[in-house]
């Protein structure tokens, strides 16, 4: 998994807190600047399994987001460019 977050943004703190709490080892490195905001970006890398297909609860259409499963079953949702969208509880299995 590779996710991009703004260096000073709240999503960085939230993602790092979740990864630490879940015991997931990760690396981070500078990734340039956000084109829209001009803010420095960080690339956060972790070895998490991708969920496919993404549950329809989180996807507007097939292929518009990606999802990664944390050890607890929660999902990290990103757009196709790897920008963090949300950290969510996975939907119940059928």
Number of C-alpha atoms within 10 A of each C-alpha: 17 18 22 24 25 23 19 12 12 11 18 19 14 12 18 17 12 15 16 11 10 13 12 14 12 15 11 14 12 14 15 14 15 15 9 6 8 10 15 16 22 21 19 20 15 15 14 17 12 16 14 10 12 19 16 10 8 19 16 10 9 11 12 13 21 26 29 22 20 22 13 11 12 17 23 24 24 22 17 12 12 18 19 22 17 16 19 15 13 16 13 5 4 3
